[in-house]
Amino acid sequence: IDEALQEARKELAKENIDISDGINININGRSIRGGGKDRNLPKAEITPQGDLLIEGKAVAITAAQRAELLAYRGQILGIAEAGMAIGAQGANIAGHALSGAVGAIFGGKDGEKEFEKKIEAEAAKIEAEAMKLCTRLPALMAGQQALAASLPEFKPYARMTQADVDDCGKDVGKDKGVAVTSG
């Protein structure tokens, strides 16, 4: 799992981030889509160098706008990496659950109860980590709004709303998992 995470981090660092479909964060079944896809908008991406590409063509930007694009890209990557780490924790729990299930079966009712408590405690830790993703959304929205104000070509792609921020984590405890994607 650690090797796969490292590889995914390397890929994210090298790839353009597609912002055409907003930033999609799913926490326990609640989707924060940043406004969702507008079918009339052309494809837009932020490169690792901080360029804004619309339909593959670089938009003319200033050094300050490049810095804003890189900061925004960094926020997206930070959320994506945190989501991947949470997913890895979930996979580890699943592995422990499978191996622990055998012991619980042979341990009788007491072994089964102890095993359930242990898994529930681990799941609660993951849920708490998932909720930390919600605390990153205000800064992400602020970065998006700053870019929209300074870079007119970016404005149509700045679709995250305060409702997106406010709704994050409302369905905690529903055990539906975490996913972060862009584009």
Backbone torsions as a table, in degrees:
resi	resn	phi	psi	omega
1	ILE	NA	-42.8	-180.0
2	ASP	-61.5	-40.0	178.3
3	GLU	-65.0	-41.3	178.7
4	ALA	-63.9	-39.7	177.7
5	LEU	-63.7	-44.0	178.6
6	GLN	-60.3	-43.7	179.6
7	GLU	-63.9	-42.7	179.3
8	ALA	-63.8	-40.2	177.9
9	ARG	-62.1	-43.3	178.6
10	LYS	-61.3	-44.0	179.6
11	GLU	-62.4	-45.1	179.3
12	LEU	-59.5	-40.9	-178.4
13	ALA	-65.6	-30.4	-177.0
14	LYS	-91.4	-21.6	-173.1
15	GLU	-92.3	155.4	170.0
16	ASN	-69.3	148.5	175.5
17	ILE	-102.4	119.8	180.0
18	ASP	-79.4	120.2	179.7
19	ILE	-108.0	7.7	-177.2
20	SER	-61.3	-35.7	-176.0
21	ASP	-103.6	20.2	-177.0
22	GLY	72.0	-174.9	176.5
23	ILE	-106.2	123.3	-174.7
24	ASN	-104.5	117.6	177.4
25	ILE	-122.7	124.2	178.4
26	ASN	-115.6	118.4	177.6
27	ILE	-123.9	116.3	179.4
28	ASN	50.5	41.7	174.3
29	GLY	89.2	-10.6	178.6
30	ARG	-93.3	123.8	-177.9
31	SER	-97.1	124.3	173.4
32	ILE	-104.1	102.2	-171.3
33	ARG	-100.7	-2.5	-179.3
34	GLY	59.1	35.7	176.5
35	GLY	99.2	-17.5	178.0
36	GLY	75.8	177.9	-175.2
37	LYS	-82.1	134.9	171.7
38	ASP	-104.9	109.7	-174.9
39	ARG	-60.2	-18.2	-179.3
40	ASN	-87.4	-9.7	-179.6
41	LEU	-84.5	139.7	174.4
42	PRO	-72.4	161.5	179.7
43	LYS	-62.1	135.0	178.4
44	ALA	-130.2	139.4	-178.3
45	GLU	-139.8	153.4	171.6
46	ILE	-112.7	125.1	-178.3
47	THR	-82.6	164.5	175.8
48	PRO	-61.8	-21.4	178.6
49	GLN	-87.3	-4.3	178.5
50	GLY	90.8	18.5	175.0
51	ASP	-86.9	148.3	172.1
52	LEU	-101.6	120.1	178.1
53	LEU	-107.3	130.5	173.5
54	ILE	-120.5	119.4	-174.2
55	GLU	52.9	38.6	175.9
56	GLY	80.9	-3.1	-178.6
57	LYS	-105.5	132.4	-179.1
58	ALA	-69.3	133.4	174.3
59	VAL	-84.8	138.2	177.1
60	ALA	-66.2	125.6	-178.9
61	ILE	-133.7	158.7	175.4
62	THR	-89.6	171.3	176.9
63	ALA	-62.0	-38.1	179.1
64	ALA	-65.9	-40.9	178.3
65	GLN	-66.2	-38.0	176.8
66	ARG	-61.5	-42.8	178.8
67	ALA	-61.5	-41.3	177.8
68	GLU	-64.9	-42.4	178.9
69	LEU	-63.3	-42.1	178.8
70	LEU	-66.2	-38.9	178.6
71	ALA	-65.0	-43.7	179.2
72	TYR	-63.5	-45.0	176.8
73	ARG	-57.9	-42.6	178.6
74	GLY	-61.5	-38.7	177.1
75	GLN	-63.9	-44.0	179.2
76	ILE	-61.9	-45.5	-179.8
77	LEU	-64.0	-38.8	178.9
78	GLY	-61.8	-42.1	178.1
79	ILE	-67.3	-42.3	179.7
80	ALA	-62.7	-43.7	179.9
81	GLU	-65.8	-39.4	177.2
82	ALA	-63.6	-40.4	177.1
83	GLY	-62.9	-40.1	178.3
84	MET	-65.0	-40.5	179.0
85	ALA	-63.3	-39.8	177.7
86	ILE	-64.1	-41.7	176.9
87	GLY	-60.7	-39.4	178.4
88	ALA	-65.0	-39.2	177.2
89	GLN	-62.1	-40.5	178.1
90	GLY	-62.8	-40.8	178.6
91	ALA	-65.2	-38.6	177.7
92	ASN	-64.0	-41.4	178.2
93	ILE	-62.9	-41.0	179.1
94	ALA	-60.6	-41.8	177.7
95	GLY	-63.4	-43.6	177.5
96	HIS	-64.6	-37.2	-179.8
97	ALA	-63.3	-42.1	-179.9
98	LEU	-66.0	-45.6	-179.2
99	SER	-71.3	-34.9	-180.0
100	GLY	-74.5	-23.3	-179.1
101	ALA	-61.7	-38.4	179.7
102	VAL	-63.5	-44.9	178.5
103	GLY	-64.0	-38.2	179.5
104	ALA	-65.1	-37.6	179.6
105	ILE	-62.4	-44.4	-177.7
106	PHE	-82.2	-11.8	179.9
107	GLY	-89.5	-0.1	179.4
108	GLY	73.2	-164.8	-176.3
109	LYS	-60.3	-42.5	-178.8
110	ASP	-64.8	-42.0	178.4
111	GLY	-64.6	-38.2	179.3
112	GLU	-66.2	-43.8	179.9
113	LYS	-64.7	-42.7	179.6
114	GLU	-63.3	-41.5	178.9
115	PHE	-62.8	-45.4	178.8
116	GLU	-59.6	-43.0	179.4
117	LYS	-61.2	-42.6	-179.0
118	LYS	-63.8	-46.2	-179.9
119	ILE	-65.5	-42.2	178.5
120	GLU	-61.9	-39.9	178.4
121	ALA	-64.0	-41.9	178.3
122	GLU	-65.8	-40.9	178.6
123	ALA	-63.7	-36.9	178.2
124	ALA	-64.5	-36.6	177.3
125	LYS	-64.0	-41.7	179.1
126	ILE	-64.9	-42.5	179.3
127	GLU	-61.2	-39.7	177.9
128	ALA	-63.6	-39.6	176.9
129	GLU	-65.2	-40.0	178.5
130	ALA	-61.6	-39.8	-179.9
131	MET	-65.2	-27.3	177.3
132	LYS	-63.2	-26.2	176.4
133	LEU	-60.8	-36.2	-179.9
134	CYS	-62.1	-33.1	-179.3
135	THR	-69.9	-14.9	178.5
136	ARG	-86.0	-15.9	-174.4
137	LEU	-66.4	-38.4	178.5
138	PRO	-59.1	-41.5	178.6
139	ALA	-67.5	-37.6	177.5
140	LEU	-63.2	-45.0	179.4
141	MET	-65.1	-40.1	178.8
142	ALA	-62.9	-41.4	177.5
143	GLY	-64.5	-40.3	178.8
144	GLN	-64.0	-43.9	-179.2
145	GLN	-67.8	-37.0	177.6
146	ALA	-64.1	-42.8	177.4
147	LEU	-63.5	-41.5	179.7
148	ALA	-61.9	-35.6	-179.5
149	ALA	-74.2	-34.2	-175.2
150	SER	-96.0	-18.3	-174.2
151	LEU	-132.2	95.0	-174.7
152	PRO	-53.7	-34.6	-179.0
153	GLU	-66.9	-23.4	-179.9
154	PHE	-82.4	-26.3	-171.6
155	LYS	-50.3	-44.4	-179.4
156	PRO	-62.2	-19.2	-177.2
157	TYR	-94.0	-4.7	179.4
158	ALA	-91.5	82.9	-172.9
159	ARG	-114.2	4.2	177.8
160	MET	-69.3	139.8	-178.2
161	THR	-121.1	168.4	175.7
162	GLN	-62.3	-32.6	177.5
163	ALA	-61.9	-37.0	176.1
164	ASP	-59.2	-45.0	179.9
165	VAL	-65.5	-47.4	-176.7
166	ASP	-64.7	-33.8	-177.5
167	ASP	-78.6	-16.0	-176.3
168	CYS	-60.1	126.6	176.0
169	GLY	83.2	5.3	-178.3
170	LYS	-63.5	-26.4	-178.0
171	ASP	-103.0	29.5	179.3
172	VAL	-58.5	140.8	179.0
173	GLY	95.7	-1.0	-178.8
174	LYS	-88.7	-3.8	176.1
175	ASP	54.6	47.1	179.7
176	LYS	-107.5	-3.6	172.8
177	GLY	93.5	-174.7	-175.9
178	VAL	-132.8	137.7	173.5
179	ALA	-148.6	140.5	177.8
180	VAL	-130.6	125.6	177.0
181	THR	-141.8	162.0	171.3
182	SER	-128.7	148.0	176.7
183	GLY	69.6	NA	NA
